[in-house]
């Protein structure tokens, strides 16, 4: 997880989508595509974290150009931290 979060600034879209995939897999046991994982996670994220993940999904699907300013100052890092927290909570050996 630390290695993945360390890549947030350079590969924002893929880091957010990978965290969403890890969350859905740990929570449901399903392995889903990145856009599907983002859709699943968007329905479970607090509102303040949705813009960053929604933008990552749109960029992945070719529906938007990468522009992380849309998510708001600090929102990308906050979203990543929230997703990583969910993954840590569900990861084997974390509890």
C-alpha positions in Angstrom: 0.0 0.0 0.0 2.7 2.6 0.8 4.3 2.0 -2.6 1.0 2.5 -4.3 0.2 5.7 -2.4 3.7 7.0 -3.2 2.7 7.0 -6.9 -0.4 9.1 -6.4 1.1 12.3 -7.8 2.5 10.6 -10.9 -0.3 8.2 -11.7 -3.4 9.6 -9.9 -6.0 7.9 -12.0 -4.6 4.4 -11.7 -3.8 4.7 -8.0 -7.4 5.7 -7.2 -8.8 3.0 -9.4 -6.5 0.3 -8.0 -7.5 1.3 -4.5 -11.2 1.0 -5.5 -10.6 -2.4 -7.0 -8.8 -3.6 -3.9 -11.7 -2.4 -1.7 -14.4 -4.1 -3.8 -12.4 -7.3 -4.0 -11.8 -7.4 -0.3 -15.4 -6.5 0.6 -17.2 -8.8 -1.9 -14.7 -11.3 -3.2 -15.4 -10.2 -6.7 -12.7 -9.2 -9.2 -14.1 -6.4 -11.3 -12.7 -4.0 -14.0 -11.5 -0.6 -12.8 -14.6 1.3 -14.0 -16.9 -1.2 -12.3 -14.9 -1.0 -9.1 -15.1 2.8 -9.2 -18.9 2.6 -9.8 -19.3 0.3 -6.8 -17.1 2.5 -4.6 -18.8 5.7 -5.6 -22.0 4.4 -4.1 -20.2 3.9 -0.8 -17.9 6.9 -0.6 -18.7 9.9 1.5 -19.7 12.8 -0.7 -16.5 14.8 -0.3 -14.5 11.9 -1.8 -16.7 11.2 -4.8 -15.4 13.9 -7.2 -11.8 12.5 -7.3 -12.9 8.9 -7.9 -15.6 9.9 -10.4 -13.0 11.9 -12.3 -10.6 9.0 -12.3 -13.4 6.8 -13.8 -14.3 9.4 -16.4 -10.6 9.7 -17.5 -10.3 5.9 -17.6 -13.4 5.6 -19.8 -12.1 8.4 -22.1 -15.0 10.7 -21.1 -12.8 13.4 -19.7 -9.3 14.8 -19.9 -7.1 14.5 -16.8 -7.6 17.6 -14.7 -7.3 16.9 -11.0 -8.1 20.5 -10.1 -11.7 19.5 -10.7 -11.7 17.4 -7.6 -10.8 20.4 -5.4 -7.7 21.2 -3.4 -6.5 18.2 -1.3 -9.5 16.1 -2.4 -7.4 13.6 -4.4 -5.1 12.8 -1.5 -8.1 12.7 0.9 -9.9 10.3 -1.4 -6.8 8.1 -1.7 -6.4 8.1 2.1 -10.0 7.1 2.6 -9.8 4.3 0.0 -6.6 3.0 1.5 -8.2 3.1 4.9 -11.0 0.9 3.7 -8.6 -1.5 2.2 -6.5 -1.7 5.4 -9.6 -2.4 7.4 -10.6 -5.3 5.2 -7.2 -6.7 4.5 -6.4 -10.1 6.0 -4.4 -9.7 9.2 -5.5 -6.1 9.8 -7.9 -6.8 12.6 
